[in-house]
Amino acid sequence: MIRRIIGVWLVLFFGTISLLKAQDPEFSQFYANPLYLNPALTGTPKCPRANLNYRNQWPALGKTYVTYSASYDQYVRMLEGSIGVLLYQDVQGDGAINTTNISGMYSYTFQVNRNFFLNAAFQASYIQKKLNWNFIFPDMIHPLYGPIYPTSEVLVPTDNTKGHFDFSTGIIGYNREYFFGIAVHHLTQPTESFRGIDDAVLPRKFTLHFGTNIPLKGTGLKKGDLSLSPNLLFQQQQDFQQMNWGLYLNRKGIVLGTWFRQNLTFHYDSFIMLIGYVQDKMKFAYSYDLTTSQLRNQTLGAHEVSFSMIFPCKQRKNKFRTISCPSF
């Protein structure tokens, strides 16, 4: 019943307000979904790569926010750059609102000097939203027999599907020691309104991220056996601002990670715990968002799973260095 009620609130929210500012789905394993984070991360391993991601947010409320994502990218010598494809579906309110996004991207690498490189990328997307009116409204419920009455609610809009094109861009700078990135999504700020007017604008999303990898030395440790990777990630979409503080510890294929997520208008929102395993060309991770706000007992945080594989390719000498960014 709670899932039905949430769905009703979502629909009423869409149908009654005069101006709506939507926001994008959010992942906690940022670098396990690189094309979603920043299109300039397209093709960074040089060999073909595939990523699968699943996130279930607020499981205590049922399937309130569930997001699926899949991507593929690789370097293409004929194009002198890298191409990628990203597909994700975001299910809200147990299917009340479904968003499907299909994106294609191209990334090109510049060598600034001997040790510093830049990746610049452009992304084109098609986004489709669909409303599902199969709800139980309050006036349908009999106190003894449940939902037996027809509703008097007017189902507006009559067109339950809305699609539009969208464009994004990003840049990555990196050398052997560190990297930083900037991404701007929804350059054209398309409208997602179901009512044929220019409300429900999808505002631009700005992403800034930075990280470094610090090898740790000690008795009995070989080079690359143990490393520490601190990271920062800032995002802003309309008036919503968020800072993420992260730290990864890598030990012979085992990755332990933690992030603090802070909404700048509030206090710390969640504490993210991650465990991952990297073996040769495969990566797998599970993370849990522990909600630290007043919603912690009502939502039960969020679960997220990721899988990544880098496929074998012909080894060749390449003047461009790969980015030493986190696995997850």
N, C-alpha and C positions, 0 to 999 in steps of 0.2 A: 504493500500500500504506500509506503514512504516513497518508493521509486515513482509511482504514479503521481503522487502529489508534487514531487520535484519536477516531473515533466510538465504538469499543469502550470506551475510557477514560471517555468522557462517560456512556455508559449504565451502566457499572459504578459510576461516581460517584453517579448517581441512585439506583441500586438497593441500594447497600450501606451508605451512611451513614445515621445516624439523624436528623440534622438538617441541612438544606441552606438556605443563605441565597443566593438568586439576586440577580443584578444586571442592570441595564438595558443595552441596547446604547448605544454611545457614538459621537457624531459630533464631528469636529474643526472643521467649518464651522458653528459654533454658531448664528449669526444667519442663515445660509442655510436653516436648518430651525427657524424661530422658534416654531412651535406645539409642537414637540417640546421645545424648551428651556424655555419658560414659556407656559402658556395665556393669560396676561395680554397677550402680544404679538399675540393674535388681533385682526384688524381694524385694526392700526395704520396701514396706508397709506390707510384709508378706502375706496379703490376695491377691487374684487375682485382677489385675488392667488392664484396657484397656484405651488407649489413641488414640485420633484422632486429626490431625493437618492439617491446610491448610494455605498456604502462597502465596500471589500474590505480586511479586516484580515489581516495575516500572510500575504500571497500566496505566500510560499515554501513554505507547508504546504498549498497547494491552496486550495479553497474552504472554509477552516476557519471563518471568521466573515464572512459577507456580509449586508449589511443594505440593504433598499430602503425608501424612504419617499416618500409623496405627501401633499400637504395643499392645502386650499382654504379661504379665509376672506374675509369682507367685512363692511362695516358695513351694518346693516339699520335704516332709520329707524323702521319700525313697531315694532320691538323696543327702540328707543332704546339699542341696543348692537350688538355685533358677534358673529357666529357663525363657527365654523370646524369643519372635519372633517379628521382626521388618520388616515392608514392607513400602517402599516409592517409589514414582515415581516423577521424575523431568522432566518437560516439558520446553524446551528452544526454543526461536524463533518461538512461535506459532505452535509448533510441529515439527520444523526442526530437533531437536535432542531430543529423549526420553530416559531417563535413569530409569531403574527399578532395585531396590535393594531388595533382600530377605535375611534376616539375622537371625541366631539362636545364642543364647548366654547362657552361664552358669556362675553363680556367687556363690562363696563360702565365708562364713563369718568366720573370725578368731577373737578370743577374746585375745587381747594382755595383758590386765590387767582388773581390776575390772570395770573400766569406759571407756576404749578405745577399739575400734573395727576396724577391717579392712575387707573390701570386695574386693576380687580379682576375675576378670572375664576374660573369653575368648570368642571371637566372630568369627563365620565363616559366610561368606557372598557369595552370587552369584550376580554378577552385569552384567546387559545386557544393551548395548547402541544400539539405532537404529536411522539411518538417514532416513529422508523423503525428497526425491528429487523433490517434487511437488512445485517448485518455479517458479517465473517469473524473468528471467534474462534480463538484459538491451537490448540485441539484439533481444528479442522477441517483443518489444514494438513499435508499430506504433504511430507516433505523434498524429494522429487523432483517430484511431480505437483501440488503446490499444494493449494488448498482442495477436497478431494474427500470428506471425512468429514462426517457429521452432528455437530452440536454437542451436548454434554451440558449446556450452560448452560440454566437455567430462565428463560424469558422472563417476568419479572415487572416491571411489572404487565401484566395481560392487557388492561386498558383503556388504549390508547395515546394517548388524547386527553383533555385537561383544559382546561376553560373556566371563567372567572369574571369577575365585574364588578369594576370598580375606580374610584376617584375621586381627583381631584387638584385643586389650587387654586394660584393665583398672584396676584401684585400687581406693578405697575410704577409707579414714580414718575419724573416727568421734567419738565424745562423746556427752554429753548432751548439751554442749555449742557451739560447732563449728564442721565444717567438711571441708575436702579438698579432691580433686580428681585429678588424672592424667590418661589420656587416650592417647593411640597411635593407630591410625587407619592406615590401608593399610601397614601392616608390610612388605609384600612381594613386594610392589610397582609395581603392575601389569601394563601391557601396555594396553591402550585402543585404539590402532591404528586400523583403518579399512583397512590398506594397507599391513598387514602381516609382518610389521617390528617393531623393538623395539623402536619406538618413542611413543609419546602421553602417557608418563608414568604418572601414578597417584601417586604423591609423598605422603610420610607419613604426616599425620596430627597430631600434638601434641596439647593437650588440658590440661591446668592447671586451676583449679577453686577452690575457697575458699568462705565460707560464715559462717555467725553466726546469731543467733536470740537473740535479746535483748528485754526482756519483759519491758514494760513501766508501771509505777505505777502512780496512781493519785486518787483523790477523786471520789468515785463512781465506780471505775474500779475493776472488779474481775480478778483473775489470768487468764491470757491468753486472756483477752479482747482486749488488745492493745499491739502490738509489732513492732519492727523495725528490718529489716534484711538487712544489707549491704553485698554486694557480689562483687567478682572480678572474671573475666574469661579472660584467655589469650589463644590465638590459633595461631599456626604457621603451614603453609603448603607451602613448598618450600621457596621462598623468601618473601612470604606474611605473615605479622605479624599483629595481631589485639588485642587490649586490650578493654575490656568491663567493665565499672564501673556501678554497679547497686545498687538500694536501693528500698526496699519494705516496705510499711506500711500496717499492718493488723489490721482491726478493726471489730470484730464480723462477720466474714465471708466476708467482703468487703476487697479486696486487691487493693491497688494503687501502681504502680511500675514505675520506670524510670531507663533507662540505657543510658549511653553515650558510643558510639562506636567510637573508635579511631584507625585508621590505622597508624601504627608507622612510616611509610614512608611519611605520609601526616598529615593533621590536623584532627580534629574531623569530622567523616564522617556522623553520624546521631545521632539523639536524639529520643529515644524510649519511648513512653508513653503507659501504660498498665492499664487496669481495669479488675478485675476478681472477681468472686463470688464463694465462697466455702460453700457448704451446706452438712453437714454430710459426705457422701462418694462421692459426685459429685463436679466437678470443671469445670468452664467455664471462658474463658477470651478472650478479644479482645485487640490487640495492633496495634499501628501505628508507623512506622519508618518515622520520619520527616528528610528528607535529608538536611544536612547543608552544603554540598559541592556545587560546581558550577553546579552540575547536578540537583539541587532541582526543578527548574522550568520545566525541560524536563522530569522528571521521576515520580513525585508525590509520592515519598517514597515507602512504602510497607504496605500491610494489612496482618494481621495474626490472625487466630482464632484457639482456642484449646478447646477440651472437654476431660475430664477424669472421669472415674468411678472406684471406688474400690468396689468389690463385697463382700457380707458377707461371712465369713468363720468361722469355729469353733474356738471359743476363747480358747486359751490354754496358759499356762505359758511358756514363751520362754526366755531363758537366753540372747538372743541377743536383743539389743536395736534398735529401728527404727531410721532412720536419720531425723533430724529436718531441712530438706532443704526447700527452697521456693516452693510454689505451682506452680509457673509459671516462 
